[in-house]
Amino acid sequence: MNETKQNTYRAPNPVRKKKPAKSSGRLAILLLMAFIAAMVYAIALFVPVYQGTQQMYGAAAEIVRRGALLNLKEDDVRAQLKEKARISGLPEDHRIELRRDGRKLMARISYKNQIHFPFFTYDWPVEIRVQDLGL
């Protein structure tokens, strides 16, 4: 009786790679989710400030256009711009500069918006320049 024994021992496959731990994939997903949450938070803070600036730009352009067409005094235009700035919620330390050259009227409004993050406050400088030829 010749019995052949099968070799039950197998040598490890040198091509087979070790599987990464499942926790490393979870960590990457958690970091990605934290990054996305931080970006959404930053966008939620910046977008209203940007929209307010664009709204003020449109209102200032209309006031300057009216002031140039009707040849209004600079004090009247400045008063209208200050009222619009108050309504729009601009910071109290805003500066309004007006310059007239013939019928051409130019306005420059500058201020700093403060955006409050949990660990610091960012001062976003804003400068709005509008002009109208009064034609």
Backbone torsions as a table, in degrees:
resi	resn	phi	psi	omega
1	MET	NA	107.7	177.5
2	ASN	-98.3	105.9	179.2
3	GLU	-104.9	134.8	175.6
4	THR	-101.9	126.7	178.8
5	LYS	-91.1	135.8	176.1
6	GLN	-83.8	140.0	178.3
7	ASN	-78.6	114.5	-178.4
8	THR	-89.7	-8.2	179.7
9	TYR	-86.4	128.9	176.5
10	ARG	-114.0	137.3	176.5
11	ALA	-76.1	144.5	179.0
12	PRO	-63.0	142.4	-179.3
13	ASN	-76.3	118.6	-178.3
14	PRO	-70.1	-17.4	-177.9
15	VAL	-82.5	-27.9	-177.4
16	ARG	-67.4	131.5	-179.7
17	LYS	-102.1	155.7	177.2
18	LYS	-73.2	142.1	177.4
19	LYS	-77.5	138.9	176.7
20	PRO	-69.0	155.4	179.5
21	ALA	-66.3	145.7	-178.4
22	LYS	-66.2	-26.5	-176.9
23	SER	-68.6	-26.3	-179.9
24	SER	-68.0	-34.6	175.7
25	GLY	-69.1	-37.4	178.4
26	ARG	-67.5	-38.4	179.5
27	LEU	-63.8	-42.5	178.7
28	ALA	-62.7	-41.5	178.9
29	ILE	-65.6	-41.0	178.2
30	LEU	-64.0	-41.4	177.3
31	LEU	-65.1	-40.7	177.5
32	LEU	-62.9	-42.9	179.3
33	MET	-65.9	-37.6	177.5
34	ALA	-65.9	-40.4	177.8
35	PHE	-64.3	-44.1	178.9
36	ILE	-63.0	-41.4	178.7
37	ALA	-63.4	-39.8	178.0
38	ALA	-65.1	-39.9	178.8
39	MET	-66.4	-42.1	178.4
40	VAL	-63.0	-40.6	178.5
41	TYR	-62.9	-44.7	179.5
42	ALA	-64.6	-41.9	178.5
43	ILE	-63.9	-39.3	179.3
44	ALA	-64.4	-27.0	177.3
45	LEU	-83.9	-37.2	-174.8
46	PHE	-81.9	-35.2	-174.0
47	VAL	-61.6	-46.6	178.6
48	PRO	-61.8	-35.8	178.3
49	VAL	-66.4	-43.2	178.8
50	TYR	-63.2	-43.2	179.6
51	GLN	-65.3	-38.0	176.6
52	GLY	-63.9	-38.0	177.4
53	THR	-65.3	-42.9	178.7
54	GLN	-65.6	-37.9	177.4
55	GLN	-64.1	-43.2	178.8
56	MET	-65.7	-37.1	178.0
57	TYR	-61.9	-45.8	179.2
58	GLY	-63.0	-42.0	179.5
59	ALA	-66.9	-41.0	179.2
60	ALA	-64.7	-39.7	178.3
61	ALA	-62.4	-40.7	179.1
62	GLU	-67.1	-42.9	-180.0
63	ILE	-65.5	-42.1	179.3
64	VAL	-67.6	-38.7	177.8
65	ARG	-61.5	-46.1	178.6
66	ARG	-63.1	-41.9	179.6
67	GLY	-63.7	-37.1	179.5
68	ALA	-74.2	-41.6	-179.0
69	LEU	-67.7	-41.9	-177.4
70	LEU	-91.2	1.9	179.9
71	ASN	53.0	48.3	179.8
72	LEU	-72.3	155.6	176.4
73	LYS	-68.8	154.4	-179.9
74	GLU	-62.6	-34.5	179.6
75	ASP	-64.7	-37.6	178.5
76	ASP	-66.3	-44.1	179.3
77	VAL	-65.1	-41.5	179.5
78	ARG	-62.8	-41.6	179.0
79	ALA	-62.9	-40.8	178.3
80	GLN	-65.1	-42.1	179.2
81	LEU	-65.9	-40.0	178.4
82	LYS	-64.8	-40.0	178.7
83	GLU	-65.2	-42.9	178.6
84	LYS	-65.3	-37.5	177.6
85	ALA	-64.7	-39.6	178.4
86	ARG	-65.2	-43.2	179.9
87	ILE	-66.2	-38.6	-178.1
88	SER	-75.6	-10.5	177.9
89	GLY	82.3	28.1	176.5
90	LEU	-67.8	153.2	177.3
91	PRO	-60.2	154.2	-177.5
92	GLU	-67.0	-22.7	-176.9
93	ASP	-90.1	26.6	179.1
94	HIS	-74.7	153.5	178.4
95	ARG	-119.1	135.1	177.3
96	ILE	-121.0	121.1	177.9
97	GLU	-118.8	131.0	177.7
98	LEU	-119.8	145.0	176.6
99	ARG	-142.7	134.0	179.5
100	ARG	-117.7	135.4	177.0
101	ASP	-132.0	92.1	-173.4
102	GLY	71.5	-122.6	176.0
103	ARG	-90.8	-13.3	-179.0
104	LYS	-71.5	132.6	-179.9
105	LEU	-123.6	129.8	-179.8
106	MET	-123.6	139.7	177.9
107	ALA	-130.5	143.7	176.5
108	ARG	-133.4	120.9	179.9
109	ILE	-116.8	124.1	-179.8
110	SER	-131.0	142.8	179.3
111	TYR	-164.5	172.4	177.4
112	LYS	-121.9	124.8	173.1
113	ASN	-88.5	134.3	176.8
114	GLN	-100.9	125.2	178.0
115	ILE	-112.5	118.9	-174.0
116	HIS	-94.8	115.7	171.9
117	PHE	-98.4	166.5	-178.8
118	PRO	-58.9	-32.4	-173.9
119	PHE	-110.1	-12.6	179.0
120	PHE	-159.6	169.1	178.3
121	THR	-116.6	128.3	179.7
122	TYR	-100.0	126.5	174.9
123	ASP	-93.7	112.3	-179.0
124	TRP	-97.2	106.2	-180.0
125	PRO	-73.2	134.1	-179.2
126	VAL	-126.1	136.1	175.3
127	GLU	-135.6	121.5	179.4
128	ILE	-109.3	123.3	177.3
129	ARG	-121.0	124.6	176.3
130	VAL	-134.5	150.9	176.8
131	GLN	-149.5	154.9	177.0
132	ASP	-143.7	140.7	-177.7
133	LEU	-81.3	-14.7	179.1
134	GLY	74.0	28.7	179.8
135	LEU	-93.1	NA	NA
